[in-house]
Amino acid sequence: MTLSNAELYRLKSDARRGLLENDLILQRFFARYGDQLSAEDGKVLGRLLALDDNDLMDLLIGRKAMVDALQEFSGSEVLKRLMLQLQEK
């Protein structure tokens, strides 16, 4: 089941960041995959977007593989897929 328009709007609002680089990566991600996101995707993505800008940037550019705030999702296939999608050029 895909996210409702309200849930997608909330995630897109949360994706507006202080770092331009994060904004650009997240905008590209939502343009490509926004209409395909499931409720589980939304839950994991919400946790990603709750990270501070520097931790999020480290994950998006591959400087770090994981941060403490996401340990509960460390083995999650959803997180792995989302990270691959976010890191696509």
PyMOL Python script that loads the backbone (N, CA, C, O; Angstrom):
from pymol import cmd

cmd.read_pdbstr("""\
ATOM      1  N   MET A   1       0.836  -1.173   0.000  1.00  0.00           N
ATOM      2  CA  MET A   1       0.000   0.000   0.000  1.00  0.00           C
ATOM      3  C   MET A   1       0.887   1.244   0.000  1.00  0.00           C
ATOM      4  O   MET A   1       1.821   1.343   0.796  1.00  0.00           O
ATOM      5  N   THR A   2       0.602   2.168  -0.869  1.00  0.00           N
ATOM      6  CA  THR A   2       1.417   3.381  -0.961  1.00  0.00           C
ATOM      7  C   THR A   2       0.966   4.405   0.077  1.00  0.00           C
ATOM      8  O   THR A   2      -0.124   4.315   0.641  1.00  0.00           O
ATOM      9  N   LEU A   3       1.827   5.361   0.304  1.00  0.00           N
ATOM     10  CA  LEU A   3       1.531   6.422   1.267  1.00  0.00           C
ATOM     11  C   LEU A   3       0.389   7.296   0.759  1.00  0.00           C
ATOM     12  O   LEU A   3       0.209   7.462  -0.447  1.00  0.00           O
ATOM     13  N   SER A   4      -0.366   7.842   1.680  1.00  0.00           N
ATOM     14  CA  SER A   4      -1.405   8.801   1.302  1.00  0.00           C
ATOM     15  C   SER A   4      -0.735  10.115   0.889  1.00  0.00           C
ATOM     16  O   SER A   4       0.447  10.334   1.155  1.00  0.00           O
ATOM     17  N   ASN A   5      -1.495  10.966   0.246  1.00  0.00           N
ATOM     18  CA  ASN A   5      -0.956  12.265  -0.153  1.00  0.00           C
ATOM     19  C   ASN A   5      -0.512  13.069   1.067  1.00  0.00           C
ATOM     20  O   ASN A   5       0.506  13.761   1.023  1.00  0.00           O
ATOM     21  N   ALA A   6      -1.277  12.975   2.155  1.00  0.00           N
ATOM     22  CA  ALA A   6      -0.925  13.720   3.367  1.00  0.00           C
ATOM     23  C   ALA A   6       0.386  13.208   3.966  1.00  0.00           C
ATOM     24  O   ALA A   6       1.228  14.002   4.385  1.00  0.00           O
ATOM     25  N   GLU A   7       0.561  11.887   4.008  1.00  0.00           N
ATOM     26  CA  GLU A   7       1.792  11.308   4.546  1.00  0.00           C
ATOM     27  C   GLU A   7       2.990  11.678   3.676  1.00  0.00           C
ATOM     28  O   GLU A   7       4.061  12.004   4.187  1.00  0.00           O
ATOM     29  N   LEU A   8       2.801  11.626   2.360  1.00  0.00           N
ATOM     30  CA  LEU A   8       3.882  11.989   1.442  1.00  0.00           C
ATOM     31  C   LEU A   8       4.236  13.468   1.591  1.00  0.00           C
ATOM     32  O   LEU A   8       5.412  13.831   1.596  1.00  0.00           O
ATOM     33  N   TYR A   9       3.224  14.313   1.711  1.00  0.00           N
ATOM     34  CA  TYR A   9       3.458  15.744   1.901  1.00  0.00           C
ATOM     35  C   TYR A   9       4.260  16.002   3.179  1.00  0.00           C
ATOM     36  O   TYR A   9       5.170  16.831   3.194  1.00  0.00           O
ATOM     37  N   ARG A  10       3.909  15.276   4.260  1.00  0.00           N
ATOM     38  CA  ARG A  10       4.614  15.440   5.532  1.00  0.00           C
ATOM     39  C   ARG A  10       6.086  15.053   5.389  1.00  0.00           C
ATOM     40  O   ARG A  10       6.969  15.747   5.892  1.00  0.00           O
ATOM     41  N   LEU A  11       6.341  13.941   4.698  1.00  0.00           N
ATOM     42  CA  LEU A  11       7.736  13.522   4.489  1.00  0.00           C
ATOM     43  C   LEU A  11       8.490  14.544   3.647  1.00  0.00           C
ATOM     44  O   LEU A  11       9.636  14.880   3.947  1.00  0.00           O
ATOM     45  N   LYS A  12       7.844  15.035   2.594  1.00  0.00           N
ATOM     46  CA  LYS A  12       8.502  16.042   1.754  1.00  0.00           C
ATOM     47  C   LYS A  12       8.791  17.316   2.539  1.00  0.00           C
ATOM     48  O   LYS A  12       9.822  17.955   2.331  1.00  0.00           O
ATOM     49  N   SER A  13       7.891  17.682   3.433  1.00  0.00           N
ATOM     50  CA  SER A  13       8.119  18.859   4.284  1.00  0.00           C
ATOM     51  C   SER A  13       9.292  18.631   5.219  1.00  0.00           C
ATOM     52  O   SER A  13      10.119  19.520   5.418  1.00  0.00           O
ATOM     53  N   ASP A  14       9.361  17.431   5.793  1.00  0.00           N
ATOM     54  CA  ASP A  14      10.478  17.088   6.679  1.00  0.00           C
ATOM     55  C   ASP A  14      11.798  17.016   5.915  1.00  0.00           C
ATOM     56  O   ASP A  14      12.869  17.130   6.511  1.00  0.00           O
ATOM     57  N   ALA A  15      11.722  16.828   4.610  1.00  0.00           N
ATOM     58  CA  ALA A  15      12.930  16.690   3.794  1.00  0.00           C
ATOM     59  C   ALA A  15      13.575  18.033   3.490  1.00  0.00           C
ATOM     60  O   ALA A  15      14.692  18.066   2.972  1.00  0.00           O
ATOM     61  N   ARG A  16      12.920  19.122   3.789  1.00  0.00           N
ATOM     62  CA  ARG A  16      13.526  20.441   3.582  1.00  0.00           C
ATOM     63  C   ARG A  16      14.558  20.649   4.672  1.00  0.00           C
ATOM     64  O   ARG A  16      14.223  20.770   5.851  1.00  0.00           O
ATOM     65  N   ARG A  17      15.811  20.689   4.266  1.00  0.00           N
ATOM     66  CA  ARG A  17      16.913  20.650   5.221  1.00  0.00           C
ATOM     67  C   ARG A  17      17.701  21.947   5.220  1.00  0.00           C
ATOM     68  O   ARG A  17      17.482  22.829   4.390  1.00  0.00           O
ATOM     69  N   GLY A  18      18.624  22.044   6.169  1.00  0.00           N
ATOM     70  CA  GLY A  18      19.511  23.193   6.269  1.00  0.00           C
ATOM     71  C   GLY A  18      20.676  23.123   5.302  1.00  0.00           C
ATOM     72  O   GLY A  18      21.266  24.150   4.965  1.00  0.00           O
ATOM     73  N   LEU A  19      21.016  21.921   4.851  1.00  0.00           N
ATOM     74  CA  LEU A  19      22.121  21.761   3.898  1.00  0.00           C
ATOM     75  C   LEU A  19      21.563  21.590   2.491  1.00  0.00           C
ATOM     76  O   LEU A  19      20.738  20.710   2.246  1.00  0.00           O
ATOM     77  N   LEU A  20      22.007  22.421   1.586  1.00  0.00           N
ATOM     78  CA  LEU A  20      21.534  22.363   0.214  1.00  0.00           C
ATOM     79  C   LEU A  20      21.771  20.992  -0.413  1.00  0.00           C
ATOM     80  O   LEU A  20      20.933  20.503  -1.170  1.00  0.00           O
ATOM     81  N   GLU A  21      22.892  20.379  -0.107  1.00  0.00           N
ATOM     82  CA  GLU A  21      23.215  19.073  -0.676  1.00  0.00           C
ATOM     83  C   GLU A  21      22.156  18.036  -0.292  1.00  0.00           C
ATOM     84  O   GLU A  21      21.728  17.243  -1.130  1.00  0.00           O
ATOM     85  N   ASN A  22      21.737  18.047   0.978  1.00  0.00           N
ATOM     86  CA  ASN A  22      20.675  17.140   1.414  1.00  0.00           C
ATOM     87  C   ASN A  22      19.383  17.432   0.653  1.00  0.00           C
ATOM     88  O   ASN A  22      18.705  16.513   0.195  1.00  0.00           O
ATOM     89  N   ASP A  23      19.048  18.711   0.519  1.00  0.00           N
ATOM     90  CA  ASP A  23      17.834  19.090  -0.203  1.00  0.00           C
ATOM     91  C   ASP A  23      17.836  18.533  -1.626  1.00  0.00           C
ATOM     92  O   ASP A  23      16.836  17.983  -2.087  1.00  0.00           O
ATOM     93  N   LEU A  24      18.947  18.678  -2.305  1.00  0.00           N
ATOM     94  CA  LEU A  24      19.021  18.238  -3.703  1.00  0.00           C
ATOM     95  C   LEU A  24      18.867  16.722  -3.820  1.00  0.00           C
ATOM     96  O   LEU A  24      18.159  16.230  -4.698  1.00  0.00           O
ATOM     97  N   ILE A  25      19.522  15.999  -2.944  1.00  0.00           N
ATOM     98  CA  ILE A  25      19.435  14.541  -2.971  1.00  0.00           C
ATOM     99  C   ILE A  25      18.009  14.089  -2.663  1.00  0.00           C
ATOM    100  O   ILE A  25      17.471  13.211  -3.338  1.00  0.00           O
ATOM    101  N   LEU A  26      17.404  14.686  -1.651  1.00  0.00           N
ATOM    102  CA  LEU A  26      16.051  14.298  -1.255  1.00  0.00           C
ATOM    103  C   LEU A  26      15.015  14.690  -2.309  1.00  0.00           C
ATOM    104  O   LEU A  26      14.073  13.935  -2.547  1.00  0.00           O
ATOM    105  N   GLN A  27      15.169  15.843  -2.938  1.00  0.00           N
ATOM    106  CA  GLN A  27      14.255  16.238  -4.012  1.00  0.00           C
ATOM    107  C   GLN A  27      14.317  15.252  -5.173  1.00  0.00           C
ATOM    108  O   GLN A  27      13.288  14.862  -5.724  1.00  0.00           O
ATOM    109  N   ARG A  28      15.513  14.861  -5.533  1.00  0.00           N
ATOM    110  CA  ARG A  28      15.687  13.883  -6.618  1.00  0.00           C
ATOM    111  C   ARG A  28      15.030  12.551  -6.239  1.00  0.00           C
ATOM    112  O   ARG A  28      14.351  11.937  -7.062  1.00  0.00           O
ATOM    113  N   PHE A  29      15.230  12.110  -5.007  1.00  0.00           N
ATOM    114  CA  PHE A  29      14.630  10.869  -4.533  1.00  0.00           C
ATOM    115  C   PHE A  29      13.105  10.925  -4.631  1.00  0.00           C
ATOM    116  O   PHE A  29      12.488  10.000  -5.160  1.00  0.00           O
ATOM    117  N   PHE A  30      12.494  11.996  -4.128  1.00  0.00           N
ATOM    118  CA  PHE A  30      11.032  12.094  -4.159  1.00  0.00           C
ATOM    119  C   PHE A  30      10.499  12.201  -5.577  1.00  0.00           C
ATOM    120  O   PHE A  30       9.421  11.685  -5.870  1.00  0.00           O
ATOM    121  N   ALA A  31      11.236  12.864  -6.463  1.00  0.00           N
ATOM    122  CA  ALA A  31      10.796  12.936  -7.860  1.00  0.00           C
ATOM    123  C   ALA A  31      10.784  11.550  -8.502  1.00  0.00           C
ATOM    124  O   ALA A  31       9.897  11.241  -9.297  1.00  0.00           O
ATOM    125  N   ARG A  32      11.753  10.729  -8.163  1.00  0.00           N
ATOM    126  CA  ARG A  32      11.853   9.388  -8.741  1.00  0.00           C
ATOM    127  C   ARG A  32      10.929   8.378  -8.072  1.00  0.00           C
ATOM    128  O   ARG A  32      10.289   7.579  -8.756  1.00  0.00           O
ATOM    129  N   TYR A  33      10.853   8.402  -6.753  1.00  0.00           N
ATOM    130  CA  TYR A  33      10.227   7.310  -6.004  1.00  0.00           C
ATOM    131  C   TYR A  33       9.053   7.718  -5.118  1.00  0.00           C
ATOM    132  O   TYR A  33       8.422   6.851  -4.514  1.00  0.00           O
ATOM    133  N   GLY A  34       8.748   8.981  -5.025  1.00  0.00           N
ATOM    134  CA  GLY A  34       7.717   9.445  -4.103  1.00  0.00           C
ATOM    135  C   GLY A  34       6.378   8.759  -4.248  1.00  0.00           C
ATOM    136  O   GLY A  34       5.736   8.445  -3.246  1.00  0.00           O
ATOM    137  N   ASP A  35       5.944   8.520  -5.469  1.00  0.00           N
ATOM    138  CA  ASP A  35       4.632   7.907  -5.677  1.00  0.00           C
ATOM    139  C   ASP A  35       4.628   6.395  -5.470  1.00  0.00           C
ATOM    140  O   ASP A  35       3.572   5.768  -5.558  1.00  0.00           O
ATOM    141  N   GLN A  36       5.786   5.799  -5.197  1.00  0.00           N
ATOM    142  CA  GLN A  36       5.900   4.355  -5.000  1.00  0.00           C
ATOM    143  C   GLN A  36       6.146   3.969  -3.544  1.00  0.00           C
ATOM    144  O   GLN A  36       6.238   2.780  -3.239  1.00  0.00           O
ATOM    145  N   LEU A  37       6.253   4.925  -2.649  1.00  0.00           N
ATOM    146  CA  LEU A  37       6.622   4.644  -1.263  1.00  0.00           C
ATOM    147  C   LEU A  37       5.494   3.956  -0.502  1.00  0.00           C
ATOM    148  O   LEU A  37       4.335   4.365  -0.578  1.00  0.00           O
ATOM    149  N   SER A  38       5.849   2.911   0.227  1.00  0.00           N
ATOM    150  CA  SER A  38       4.884   2.181   1.052  1.00  0.00           C
ATOM    151  C   SER A  38       4.853   2.776   2.458  1.00  0.00           C
ATOM    152  O   SER A  38       5.649   3.654   2.790  1.00  0.00           O
ATOM    153  N   ALA A  39       3.929   2.289   3.272  1.00  0.00           N
ATOM    154  CA  ALA A  39       3.844   2.740   4.660  1.00  0.00           C
ATOM    155  C   ALA A  39       5.131   2.405   5.412  1.00  0.00           C
ATOM    156  O   ALA A  39       5.612   3.214   6.205  1.00  0.00           O
ATOM    157  N   GLU A  40       5.690   1.221   5.170  1.00  0.00           N
ATOM    158  CA  GLU A  40       6.954   0.838   5.822  1.00  0.00           C
ATOM    159  C   GLU A  40       8.094   1.736   5.357  1.00  0.00           C
ATOM    160  O   GLU A  40       8.939   2.134   6.160  1.00  0.00           O
ATOM    161  N   ASP A  41       8.124   2.060   4.057  1.00  0.00           N
ATOM    162  CA  ASP A  41       9.116   3.001   3.540  1.00  0.00           C
ATOM    163  C   ASP A  41       8.993   4.334   4.270  1.00  0.00           C
ATOM    164  O   ASP A  41       9.994   4.933   4.664  1.00  0.00           O
ATOM    165  N   GLY A  42       7.758   4.788   4.444  1.00  0.00           N
ATOM    166  CA  GLY A  42       7.506   6.069   5.105  1.00  0.00           C
ATOM    167  C   GLY A  42       8.004   6.082   6.535  1.00  0.00           C
ATOM    168  O   GLY A  42       8.542   7.086   7.002  1.00  0.00           O
ATOM    169  N   LYS A  43       7.825   4.966   7.232  1.00  0.00           N
ATOM    170  CA  LYS A  43       8.288   4.867   8.623  1.00  0.00           C
ATOM    171  C   LYS A  43       9.806   4.992   8.695  1.00  0.00           C
ATOM    172  O   LYS A  43      10.337   5.754   9.504  1.00  0.00           O
ATOM    173  N   VAL A  44      10.499   4.241   7.846  1.00  0.00           N
ATOM    174  CA  VAL A  44      11.966   4.269   7.850  1.00  0.00           C
ATOM    175  C   VAL A  44      12.473   5.622   7.353  1.00  0.00           C
ATOM    176  O   VAL A  44      13.411   6.183   7.920  1.00  0.00           O
ATOM    177  N   LEU A  45      11.862   6.136   6.313  1.00  0.00           N
ATOM    178  CA  LEU A  45      12.270   7.428   5.775  1.00  0.00           C
ATOM    179  C   LEU A  45      12.051   8.538   6.804  1.00  0.00           C
ATOM    180  O   LEU A  45      12.854   9.466   6.906  1.00  0.00           O
ATOM    181  N   GLY A  46      10.965   8.436   7.560  1.00  0.00           N
ATOM    182  CA  GLY A  46      10.718   9.411   8.624  1.00  0.00           C
ATOM    183  C   GLY A  46      11.835   9.421   9.654  1.00  0.00           C
ATOM    184  O   GLY A  46      12.236  10.482  10.134  1.00  0.00           O
ATOM    185  N   ARG A  47      12.334   8.249   9.990  1.00  0.00           N
ATOM    186  CA  ARG A  47      13.462   8.154  10.937  1.00  0.00           C
ATOM    187  C   ARG A  47      14.733   8.748  10.330  1.00  0.00           C
ATOM    188  O   ARG A  47      15.498   9.428  11.014  1.00  0.00           O
ATOM    189  N   LEU A  48      14.950   8.488   9.047  1.00  0.00           N
ATOM    190  CA  LEU A  48      16.109   9.080   8.367  1.00  0.00           C
ATOM    191  C   LEU A  48      16.023  10.604   8.396  1.00  0.00           C
ATOM    192  O   LEU A  48      17.011  11.286   8.667  1.00  0.00           O
ATOM    193  N   LEU A  49      14.845  11.123   8.117  1.00  0.00           N
ATOM    194  CA  LEU A  49      14.675  12.570   8.052  1.00  0.00           C
ATOM    195  C   LEU A  49      14.723  13.225   9.424  1.00  0.00           C
ATOM    196  O   LEU A  49      14.872  14.444   9.517  1.00  0.00           O
ATOM    197  N   ALA A  50      14.601  12.437  10.496  1.00  0.00           N
ATOM    198  CA  ALA A  50      14.710  12.970  11.852  1.00  0.00           C
ATOM    199  C   ALA A  50      16.165  13.149  12.288  1.00  0.00           C
ATOM    200  O   ALA A  50      16.437  13.765  13.318  1.00  0.00           O
ATOM    201  N   LEU A  51      17.093  12.612  11.503  1.00  0.00           N
ATOM    202  CA  LEU A  51      18.516  12.761  11.820  1.00  0.00           C
ATOM    203  C   LEU A  51      18.940  14.212  11.646  1.00  0.00           C
ATOM    204  O   LEU A  51      18.313  14.965  10.901  1.00  0.00           O
ATOM    205  N   ASP A  52      20.008  14.600  12.335  1.00  0.00           N
ATOM    206  CA  ASP A  52      20.518  15.945  12.083  1.00  0.00           C
ATOM    207  C   ASP A  52      21.163  15.980  10.702  1.00  0.00           C
ATOM    208  O   ASP A  52      21.499  14.943  10.131  1.00  0.00           O
ATOM    209  N   ASP A  53      21.325  17.169  10.188  1.00  0.00           N
ATOM    210  CA  ASP A  53      21.784  17.330   8.803  1.00  0.00           C
ATOM    211  C   ASP A  53      23.119  16.652   8.523  1.00  0.00           C
ATOM    212  O   ASP A  53      23.290  16.037   7.470  1.00  0.00           O
ATOM    213  N   ASN A  54      24.058  16.756   9.443  1.00  0.00           N
ATOM    214  CA  ASN A  54      25.379  16.186   9.198  1.00  0.00           C
ATOM    215  C   ASN A  54      25.346  14.660   9.173  1.00  0.00           C
ATOM    216  O   ASN A  54      25.991  14.043   8.325  1.00  0.00           O
ATOM    217  N   ASP A  55      24.597  14.041  10.098  1.00  0.00           N
ATOM    218  CA  ASP A  55      24.472  12.581  10.070  1.00  0.00           C
ATOM    219  C   ASP A  55      23.782  12.119   8.794  1.00  0.00           C
ATOM    220  O   ASP A  55      24.197  11.139   8.175  1.00  0.00           O
ATOM    221  N   LEU A  56      22.730  12.825   8.404  1.00  0.00           N
ATOM    222  CA  LEU A  56      22.029  12.460   7.171  1.00  0.00           C
ATOM    223  C   LEU A  56      22.961  12.579   5.969  1.00  0.00           C
ATOM    224  O   LEU A  56      22.982  11.699   5.109  1.00  0.00           O
ATOM    225  N   MET A  57      23.723  13.651   5.906  1.00  0.00           N
ATOM    226  CA  MET A  57      24.656  13.834   4.792  1.00  0.00           C
ATOM    227  C   MET A  57      25.692  12.716   4.770  1.00  0.00           C
ATOM    228  O   MET A  57      26.006  12.185   3.705  1.00  0.00           O
ATOM    229  N   ASP A  58      26.220  12.359   5.924  1.00  0.00           N
ATOM    230  CA  ASP A  58      27.203  11.270   5.991  1.00  0.00           C
ATOM    231  C   ASP A  58      26.629   9.977   5.425  1.00  0.00           C
ATOM    232  O   ASP A  58      27.331   9.245   4.727  1.00  0.00           O
ATOM    233  N   LEU A  59      25.378   9.690   5.711  1.00  0.00           N
ATOM    234  CA  LEU A  59      24.743   8.483   5.166  1.00  0.00           C
ATOM    235  C   LEU A  59      24.501   8.610   3.666  1.00  0.00           C
ATOM    236  O   LEU A  59      24.761   7.676   2.908  1.00  0.00           O
ATOM    237  N   LEU A  60      24.010   9.758   3.247  1.00  0.00           N
ATOM    238  CA  LEU A  60      23.653   9.942   1.834  1.00  0.00           C
ATOM    239  C   LEU A  60      24.862   9.873   0.903  1.00  0.00           C
ATOM    240  O   LEU A  60      24.760   9.381  -0.220  1.00  0.00           O
ATOM    241  N   ILE A  61      26.003  10.368   1.374  1.00  0.00           N
ATOM    242  CA  ILE A  61      27.180  10.337   0.502  1.00  0.00           C
ATOM    243  C   ILE A  61      28.062   9.125   0.769  1.00  0.00           C
ATOM    244  O   ILE A  61      29.099   8.951   0.128  1.00  0.00           O
ATOM    245  N   GLY A  62      27.646   8.282   1.721  1.00  0.00           N
ATOM    246  CA  GLY A  62      28.376   7.047   1.977  1.00  0.00           C
ATOM    247  C   GLY A  62      29.574   7.189   2.882  1.00  0.00           C
ATOM    248  O   GLY A  62      30.388   6.270   2.979  1.00  0.00           O
ATOM    249  N   ARG A  63      29.698   8.313   3.542  1.00  0.00           N
ATOM    250  CA  ARG A  63      30.804   8.509   4.478  1.00  0.00           C
ATOM    251  C   ARG A  63      30.654   7.595   5.690  1.00  0.00           C
ATOM    252  O   ARG A  63      31.645   7.150   6.270  1.00  0.00           O
ATOM    253  N   LYS A  64      29.403   7.319   6.067  1.00  0.00           N
ATOM    254  CA  LYS A  64      29.091   6.380   7.149  1.00  0.00           C
ATOM    255  C   LYS A  64      28.095   5.365   6.609  1.00  0.00           C
ATOM    256  O   LYS A  64      27.272   5.681   5.750  1.00  0.00           O
ATOM    257  N   ALA A  65      28.179   4.143   7.125  1.00  0.00           N
ATOM    258  CA  ALA A  65      27.223   3.108   6.732  1.00  0.00           C
ATOM    259  C   ALA A  65      26.009   3.094   7.644  1.00  0.00           C
ATOM    260  O   ALA A  65      24.929   2.669   7.235  1.00  0.00           O
ATOM    261  N   MET A  66      26.182   3.562   8.897  1.00  0.00           N
ATOM    262  CA  MET A  66      25.090   3.526   9.866  1.00  0.00           C
ATOM    263  C   MET A  66      25.360   4.565  10.942  1.00  0.00           C
ATOM    264  O   MET A  66      26.509   4.919  11.205  1.00  0.00           O
ATOM    265  N   VAL A  67      24.300   5.046  11.556  1.00  0.00           N
ATOM    266  CA  VAL A  67      24.412   5.931  12.714  1.00  0.00           C
ATOM    267  C   VAL A  67      23.606   5.314  13.853  1.00  0.00           C
ATOM    268  O   VAL A  67      22.686   4.531  13.619  1.00  0.00           O
ATOM    269  N   ASP A  68      23.956   5.667  15.071  1.00  0.00           N
ATOM    270  CA  ASP A  68      23.318   5.074  16.250  1.00  0.00           C
ATOM    271  C   ASP A  68      21.802   5.206  16.243  1.00  0.00           C
ATOM    272  O   ASP A  68      21.103   4.289  16.674  1.00  0.00           O
ATOM    273  N   ALA A  69      21.286   6.323  15.766  1.00  0.00           N
ATOM    274  CA  ALA A  69      19.846   6.572  15.791  1.00  0.00           C
ATOM    275  C   ALA A  69      19.051   5.601  14.918  1.00  0.00           C
ATOM    276  O   ALA A  69      17.832   5.498  15.061  1.00  0.00           O
ATOM    277  N   LEU A  70      19.723   4.896  14.025  1.00  0.00           N
ATOM    278  CA  LEU A  70      19.036   3.966  13.118  1.00  0.00           C
ATOM    279  C   LEU A  70      19.349   2.512  13.419  1.00  0.00           C
ATOM    280  O   LEU A  70      19.038   1.642  12.604  1.00  0.00           O
ATOM    281  N   GLN A  71      19.952   2.221  14.559  1.00  0.00           N
ATOM    282  CA  GLN A  71      20.361   0.852  14.871  1.00  0.00           C
ATOM    283  C   GLN A  71      19.205  -0.145  14.820  1.00  0.00           C
ATOM    284  O   GLN A  71      19.412  -1.303  14.456  1.00  0.00           O
ATOM    285  N   GLU A  72      17.994   0.283  15.179  1.00  0.00           N
ATOM    286  CA  GLU A  72      16.859  -0.645  15.145  1.00  0.00           C
ATOM    287  C   GLU A  72      16.526  -1.103  13.727  1.00  0.00           C
ATOM    288  O   GLU A  72      15.872  -2.131  13.550  1.00  0.00           O
ATOM    289  N   PHE A  73      16.965  -0.357  12.718  1.00  0.00           N
ATOM    290  CA  PHE A  73      16.716  -0.706  11.328  1.00  0.00           C
ATOM    291  C   PHE A  73      17.956  -1.269  10.642  1.00  0.00           C
ATOM    292  O   PHE A  73      17.948  -1.449   9.424  1.00  0.00           O
ATOM    293  N   SER A  74      19.009  -1.548  11.382  1.00  0.00           N
ATOM    294  CA  SER A  74      20.302  -1.900  10.785  1.00  0.00           C
ATOM    295  C   SER A  74      20.237  -3.095   9.831  1.00  0.00           C
ATOM    296  O   SER A  74      20.980  -3.118   8.850  1.00  0.00           O
ATOM    297  N   GLY A  75      19.398  -4.066  10.076  1.00  0.00           N
ATOM    298  CA  GLY A  75      19.296  -5.212   9.180  1.00  0.00           C
ATOM    299  C   GLY A  75      18.111  -5.139   8.233  1.00  0.00           C
ATOM    300  O   GLY A  75      17.812  -6.099   7.523  1.00  0.00           O
ATOM    301  N   SER A  76      17.447  -4.014   8.225  1.00  0.00           N
ATOM    302  CA  SER A  76      16.211  -3.850   7.461  1.00  0.00           C
ATOM    303  C   SER A  76      16.468  -3.778   5.952  1.00  0.00           C
ATOM    304  O   SER A  76      17.296  -2.999   5.480  1.00  0.00           O
ATOM    305  N   GLU A  77      15.747  -4.598   5.229  1.00  0.00           N
ATOM    306  CA  GLU A  77      15.831  -4.549   3.764  1.00  0.00           C
ATOM    307  C   GLU A  77      15.270  -3.233   3.244  1.00  0.00           C
ATOM    308  O   GLU A  77      15.730  -2.713   2.227  1.00  0.00           O
ATOM    309  N   VAL A  78      14.277  -2.698   3.943  1.00  0.00           N
ATOM    310  CA  VAL A  78      13.688  -1.421   3.540  1.00  0.00           C
ATOM    311  C   VAL A  78      14.732  -0.318   3.620  1.00  0.00           C
ATOM    312  O   VAL A  78      14.860   0.481   2.693  1.00  0.00           O
ATOM    313  N   LEU A  79      15.480  -0.265   4.718  1.00  0.00           N
ATOM    314  CA  LEU A  79      16.525   0.751   4.865  1.00  0.00           C
ATOM    315  C   LEU A  79      17.594   0.579   3.794  1.00  0.00           C
ATOM    316  O   LEU A  79      18.041   1.562   3.202  1.00  0.00           O
ATOM    317  N   LYS A  80      18.003  -0.647   3.542  1.00  0.00           N
ATOM    318  CA  LYS A  80      19.027  -0.886   2.513  1.00  0.00           C
ATOM    319  C   LYS A  80      18.555  -0.390   1.150  1.00  0.00           C
ATOM    320  O   LYS A  80      19.304   0.267   0.428  1.00  0.00           O
ATOM    321  N   ARG A  81      17.296  -0.712   0.799  1.00  0.00           N
ATOM    322  CA  ARG A  81      16.762  -0.298  -0.507  1.00  0.00           C
ATOM    323  C   ARG A  81      16.649   1.224  -0.587  1.00  0.00           C
ATOM    324  O   ARG A  81      17.034   1.830  -1.586  1.00  0.00           O
ATOM    325  N   LEU A  82      16.116   1.836   0.477  1.00  0.00           N
ATOM    326  CA  LEU A  82      15.999   3.292   0.473  1.00  0.00           C
ATOM    327  C   LEU A  82      17.348   3.972   0.350  1.00  0.00           C
ATOM    328  O   LEU A  82      17.479   4.963  -0.368  1.00  0.00           O
ATOM    329  N   MET A  83      18.358   3.449   1.045  1.00  0.00           N
ATOM    330  CA  MET A  83      19.693   4.051   0.949  1.00  0.00           C
ATOM    331  C   MET A  83      20.251   3.922  -0.459  1.00  0.00           C
ATOM    332  O   MET A  83      20.872   4.860  -0.960  1.00  0.00           O
ATOM    333  N   LEU A  84      20.046   2.794  -1.099  1.00  0.00           N
ATOM    334  CA  LEU A  84      20.489   2.643  -2.484  1.00  0.00           C
ATOM    335  C   LEU A  84      19.782   3.634  -3.392  1.00  0.00           C
ATOM    336  O   LEU A  84      20.406   4.237  -4.265  1.00  0.00           O
ATOM    337  N   GLN A  85      18.490   3.803  -3.192  1.00  0.00           N
ATOM    338  CA  GLN A  85      17.734   4.742  -4.008  1.00  0.00           C
ATOM    339  C   GLN A  85      18.190   6.176  -3.746  1.00  0.00           C
ATOM    340  O   GLN A  85      18.334   6.959  -4.685  1.00  0.00           O
ATOM    341  N   LEU A  86      18.414   6.521  -2.500  1.00  0.00           N
ATOM    342  CA  LEU A  86      18.866   7.860  -2.157  1.00  0.00           C
ATOM    343  C   LEU A  86      20.250   8.167  -2.710  1.00  0.00           C
ATOM    344  O   LEU A  86      20.546   9.313  -3.046  1.00  0.00           O
ATOM    345  N   GLN A  87      21.101   7.145  -2.806  1.00  0.00           N
ATOM    346  CA  GLN A  87      22.472   7.352  -3.251  1.00  0.00           C
ATOM    347  C   GLN A  87      22.638   7.248  -4.768  1.00  0.00           C
ATOM    348  O   GLN A  87      23.738   7.446  -5.284  1.00  0.00           O
ATOM    349  N   GLU A  88      21.552   6.938  -5.486  1.00  0.00           N
ATOM    350  CA  GLU A  88      21.644   6.876  -6.959  1.00  0.00           C
ATOM    351  C   GLU A  88      22.007   8.240  -7.504  1.00  0.00           C
ATOM    352  O   GLU A  88      21.577   9.272  -6.989  1.00  0.00           O
ATOM    353  N   LYS A  89      22.794   8.226  -8.538  1.00  0.00           N
ATOM    354  CA  LYS A  89      23.159   9.477  -9.210  1.00  0.00           C
ATOM    355  C   LYS A  89      22.103   9.885 -10.193  1.00  0.00           C
ATOM    356  O   LYS A  89      22.240  10.915 -10.853  1.00  0.00           O
TER     357      LYS A  89
END
""", "prot")
cmd.dss("prot")
cmd.show_as("cartoon", "prot")
cmd.util.cbc("prot")
cmd.orient("prot")
